[in-house]
Amino acid sequence: MKLVIQIPCLNEEATLPATLADLPRAIPGVQRIEVLVVDDGSTDRTSEVARLHGASRVVRLTAHQGLAATFARALEESLAMGADIIVNTDADNQYQGRDIPKLIAPILAGRADMVIGDRPIDRIPEFTPLKKRLQKLGSRVVRTLSHTQVSDATSGFRAYSREAALKLTVVTGFTYTLETLIQAAQKNLAIDHVPVRTNPRTRESRLFRGMGSYVRRSIATMLRVTVLYQPLRAFMALSGTFLLGALVLFGRFLYFYFTSRPAPSGHVQSVVVAVALAIIGVLIAALGILSDLMAMNRRILEEILTNTRVTRFGSGSRTVRTRGRRAHDGHAVVSATDGPERARPAALREGRGAS
């Protein structure tokens, strides 16, 4: 069992040494731990500092691409390194690396493919009361959209099984946290969450300029991901709103038509607007059906992409298997698509005899 701890970075030469020093060197149930640092085009000594402080592999992007793209690149590099479990953490030492064993425990036990680290939002002194309320509100909305019970949807401290990493595709450009959570739920991956601890803040967030910007971009991301992965539900909800408005206005016209004496004059406006709303509602419903058909094609393309990744990286040996269940005999279950090198137990690949 190999664990790769991936750390996306941007100008983190000051905080990276503490982050790397806090990572565990040995975990029960894990034979090998490697650290991957992906430098998102830093202008300081981030890559050099990562090498000096023990990173197993450092990948430097020639241009700044943003957190979501850097995370996606880190996932690919982790898979190429042969990771059976991948942990993503922030370079600013926000999360306590000592909680990584707790974070990966549900995956090792076969209960989950993806685990979110829940921060103690109410006890983080750097978070203002407004930010705490917005964090809770945002997580509640994401829980509704993803049909999960995750308490901290925006936490970047996460663990992924190899199977989950092979299936996830990041397409939005702002942040991967919301997209991968909703996407994992849509792909029927088992999702769990555990409480984790945080360290005092070392710097201000670079992901957004202010709370208003963060809220706007988060809402836009949630809407985009919802339409992308649940197009029929989203468009039908919008269509229903217009059709309900049309029904109310048409009912208003009928009420006045049959109750007014003498014969009513006016109220024709209600009929005109009702017809316009009804046409818009029907068009949106038709758009939803077309979007749903396109979503079916996208799912097929994602399956092709997953199979391409399996061919490229191998699916790996795992102690847990399909749909988050442990093999009944306690042995690793290996996919038939595994190559000869990846299909062997980790102990034999590393030259050790099986116990």
C-alpha positions in Angstrom: 0.0 0.0 0.0 1.5 3.3 -1.2 0.5 6.7 0.0 1.3 9.9 -2.0 0.8 13.2 -0.2 0.3 15.9 -2.8 0.8 19.6 -2.1 -0.1 22.2 -4.8 2.0 25.3 -4.2 2.3 28.9 -5.3 5.1 31.0 -3.7 5.2 29.0 -0.5 8.9 29.0 0.3 8.2 30.5 3.7 5.5 28.0 4.8 6.5 24.9 3.0 9.2 23.7 5.4 6.8 23.6 8.3 4.2 21.8 6.2 6.7 19.1 5.1 8.1 18.7 8.6 4.6 18.0 10.0 3.8 15.1 7.6 4.0 11.6 9.0 6.9 9.3 8.0 5.2 6.0 8.8 1.5 4.9 9.1 0.2 1.5 10.1 -1.1 -0.3 7.1 0.9 1.8 4.6 4.2 0.4 3.4 5.5 3.5 1.6 4.9 7.2 1.9 6.0 9.7 -0.8 5.5 13.5 -1.0 4.7 15.2 -4.2 5.0 19.0 -4.6 3.4 20.6 -7.7 4.7 24.2 -8.1 2.2 26.3 -9.9 4.7 28.6 -11.6 6.0 30.2 -8.4 8.3 33.2 -8.6 10.2 32.4 -5.4 12.3 29.4 -4.3 9.3 27.0 -3.7 10.6 24.2 -5.8 14.1 24.4 -4.4 12.8 24.5 -0.8 10.6 21.5 -1.5 13.6 19.5 -2.7 15.8 20.6 0.3 13.1 19.6 2.8 12.5 16.1 1.6 9.9 16.1 -1.1 10.0 12.8 -3.1 9.1 14.5 -6.3 8.8 18.1 -7.4 6.9 19.1 -10.6 7.2 22.8 -11.6 4.6 24.2 -14.0 6.1 26.8 -16.4 3.1 29.2 -16.0 0.6 29.9 -13.3 -2.5 27.8 -14.0 -4.6 28.2 -10.8 -5.5 25.9 -8.0 -8.0 23.7 -9.8 -5.6 22.9 -12.7 -2.7 22.4 -10.3 -4.7 19.9 -8.2 -5.7 18.0 -11.4 -2.1 17.8 -12.5 -1.1 16.6 -9.0 -3.7 13.8 -9.2 -2.2 12.6 -12.5 1.3 12.8 -11.1 0.3 10.9 -8.0 -1.3 8.1 -10.1 1.9 8.0 -12.2 3.9 7.5 -9.0 1.8 4.4 -8.2 -0.3 5.8 -5.4 -2.9 3.5 -3.9 -4.1 6.4 -1.6 -3.7 10.1 -2.3 -3.9 12.8 0.3 -4.2 16.4 -0.7 -3.1 19.1 1.7 -2.4 22.8 1.6 1.1 24.2 1.4 0.4 27.0 4.0 0.3 24.4 6.8 -3.3 25.1 7.5 -4.0 21.4 8.3 -2.1 19.3 10.9 -0.3 16.6 9.0 -0.5 14.3 12.1 -4.2 13.8 11.2 -3.4 12.0 7.9 -3.6 8.6 9.5 -7.1 9.4 10.7 -8.0 10.9 7.3 -7.0 7.7 5.4 -8.4 5.2 7.9 -11.9 4.9 6.2 -10.2 4.1 2.9 -7.9 1.5 4.5 -10.9 0.0 6.2 -12.8 -0.3 3.0 -15.6 2.1 4.0 -14.8 5.0 1.6 -13.3 6.1 -1.7 -13.1 9.8 -0.7 -12.6 11.3 2.8 -13.0 15.0 3.7 -11.3 16.5 6.7 -13.8 18.5 8.7 -12.2 21.6 10.2 -13.5 22.9 13.6 -15.1 25.9 11.9 -16.5 27.4 15.2 -13.1 27.2 16.9 -10.9 28.7 14.2 -10.1 32.2 15.6 -9.1 33.6 12.2 -12.6 33.1 10.8 -15.0 36.0 11.4 -18.6 35.3 12.5 -19.8 36.1 9.0 -17.3 33.7 7.4 -18.3 30.9 9.8 -22.0 31.4 8.9 -21.2 31.5 5.2 -19.0 28.3 5.5 -21.9 26.5 7.2 -24.5 27.8 4.7 -22.3 26.8 1.7 -21.7 23.3 3.1 -25.4 22.9 3.6 -26.1 23.8 0.0 -23.4 21.5 -1.3 -24.8 18.7 0.9 -28.2 19.2 -0.7 -26.7 19.2 -4.2 -24.5 16.2 -3.6 -26.8 14.2 -1.3 -24.0 13.7 1.2 -23.5 14.5 4.9 -20.1 16.3 4.6 -19.9 19.0 7.2 -17.0 21.0 5.6 -17.5 21.0 1.8 -14.7 23.5 1.1 -12.0 21.7 3.1 -8.9 21.0 0.9 -7.6 18.3 3.3 -8.8 15.2 1.6 -7.9 11.6 0.9 -8.8 9.7 -2.3 -8.5 6.0 -3.2 -6.8 5.1 -6.4 -10.2 4.2 -7.9 -11.6 7.6 -7.0 -8.6 9.5 -8.5 -9.0 7.6 -11.7 -12.6 8.6 -12.0 -12.5 12.3 -11.1 -12.1 15.0 -13.7 -11.7 18.6 -12.8 -13.2 21.0 -15.4 -14.0 24.2 -13.5 -11.2 26.7 -13.0 -11.8 28.2 -9.6 -11.6 25.5 -7.0 -11.7 21.7 -7.1 -13.3 21.2 -3.7 -16.9 21.7 -4.6 -16.7 20.1 -8.0 -15.0 16.9 -6.9 -17.4 16.4 -4.1 -20.5 16.7 -6.2 -18.9 14.7 -9.0 -17.9 11.9 -6.6 -21.5 11.6 -5.4 -22.7 11.5 -9.0 -20.3 8.7 -9.7 -21.5 6.7 -6.7 -18.2 6.8 -4.9 -18.4 6.2 -1.2 -17.8 9.5 0.7 -16.9 9.9 4.3 -15.7 12.7 6.6 -13.6 12.8 9.8 -12.7 15.7 12.2 -9.3 17.2 11.7 -7.3 19.9 13.5 -5.9 23.1 12.0 -2.8 25.2 12.7 -2.8 29.0 13.3 -3.0 31.0 10.0 0.4 31.7 8.4 -0.9 34.1 5.6 -4.0 35.5 4.0 -5.8 33.4 1.5 -4.8 33.9 -2.2 -7.7 32.1 -3.7 -10.0 35.1 -3.6 -9.6 38.9 -2.9 -12.5 39.2 -0.4 -15.5 37.5 1.0 -17.8 39.0 -1.7 -15.6 37.6 -4.4 -15.4 34.2 -2.8 -19.2 34.0 -2.4 -19.9 35.0 -6.0 -17.3 32.6 -7.5 -18.5 29.8 -5.2 -22.1 30.3 -6.2 -21.1 30.3 -9.9 -19.1 27.1 -9.4 -22.0 25.3 -7.7 -24.5 26.4 -10.4 -22.1 25.4 -13.1 -21.4 22.0 -11.6 -25.1 21.4 -10.9 -26.0 22.1 -14.5 -23.1 20.0 -15.7 -23.9 16.9 -13.6 -27.7 17.3 -13.0 -28.9 19.2 -16.1 -32.4 17.7 -16.3 -33.1 18.4 -12.6 -31.7 22.0 -12.9 -33.5 22.9 -16.1 -36.8 21.3 -15.0 -36.7 23.2 -11.8 -36.3 26.5 -13.7 -38.9 25.5 -16.2 -41.4 24.6 -13.5 -40.9 28.1 -12.0 -42.0 29.8 -15.3 -44.8 27.3 -15.9 -46.1 27.9 -12.3 -46.0 31.7 -13.0 -48.0 31.1 -16.2 -50.6 29.0 -14.4 -51.0 31.6 -11.6 -51.6 34.5 -14.1 -54.0 32.4 -16.3 -55.9 31.4 -13.1 -56.1 35.1 -12.2 -57.6 35.9 -15.6 -60.2 33.1 -15.3 -61.1 34.3 -11.8 -61.9 37.8 -12.9 -63.5 36.6 -16.1 -66.1 34.5 -14.3 -66.6 36.6 -11.2 -66.8 40.2 -12.6 -70.2 41.6 -13.5 -70.7 43.1 -16.0 -68.3 41.4 -18.3 -64.7 42.2 -17.3 -62.7 44.7 -19.3 -58.9 44.4 -19.2 -57.0 41.6 -17.5 -55.9 40.5 -21.0 -52.4 41.4 -19.9 -52.5 38.4 -17.6 -53.2 36.1 -20.5 -50.4 37.6 -22.6 -47.8 37.3 -19.9 -49.0 33.8 -19.0 -48.6 32.7 -22.6 -45.1 34.2 -22.7 -44.1 32.5 -19.5 -45.5 29.2 -20.7 -43.5 29.3 -23.9 -40.3 30.1 -22.0 -41.0 27.3 -19.6 -41.5 24.8 -22.4 -38.4 25.9 -24.2 -36.3 25.6 -21.0 -37.8 22.1 -20.5 -36.7 21.1 -24.0 -33.3 22.5 -23.3 -33.1 20.4 -20.2 -33.9 17.2 -22.2 -31.2 18.1 -24.8 -28.7 18.8 -22.0 -29.6 15.5 -20.3 -28.8 13.7 -23.6 -25.5 15.6 -23.8 -24.8 14.6 -20.2 -25.2 10.9 -21.2 -22.5 11.4 -23.9 -20.3 13.2 -21.3 -20.6 10.2 -19.0 -19.5 7.9 -21.8 -16.5 10.1 -22.5 -15.6 10.1 -18.8 -15.7 6.3 -18.8 -13.4 6.3 -21.8 -11.1 8.8 -20.0 -11.1 6.5 -16.9 -10.2 3.5 -19.0 -7.5 5.5 -20.6 -6.1 6.4 -17.2 -6.3 2.7 -16.1 -4.3 1.7 -19.2 -1.8 4.5 -18.6 -1.3 4.3 -14.9 -2.8 0.9 -14.0 -5.6 0.4 -11.5 -3.3 -0.8 -8.8 -3.6 -3.3 -5.9 -6.1 -2.3 -3.3 -7.3 -3.7 0.1 -10.7 -2.4 -0.6 -12.8 -2.8 -3.7 -15.5 -1.9 -5.9 -18.1 0.3 -4.3 -16.2 0.7 -1.1 -16.5 -2.9 0.1 -13.6 -5.0 1.6 -12.8 -8.3 -0.1 -14.5 -11.0 2.0 -11.3 -13.0 2.4 -9.2 -10.1 3.5 -6.8 -10.2 0.5 -6.3 -7.5 -2.0 -8.7 -7.5 -5.0 -6.8 -6.7 -8.2 -8.6 -5.6 -11.4 -8.0 -7.7 -14.5 -6.8 -4.6 -16.3 -3.8 -4.2 -14.0 -0.4 -4.6 -15.6 2.0 -7.2 -14.3 4.0 -4.8 -12.3 1.1 -2.9 -10.7 -0.8 -6.2 -10.1 1.7 -7.6 -7.7 1.5 -6.9 -4.0 3.4 -3.8 -2.8 5.7 -5.9 -0.6 6.9 -8.0 -3.6 7.2 -4.9 -5.9 9.6 -3.4 -3.3 11.6 -6.6 -3.1 10.3 -7.8 0.3 9.0 -11.3 0.9 5.3 -11.9 1.7 4.6 -12.7 5.4 
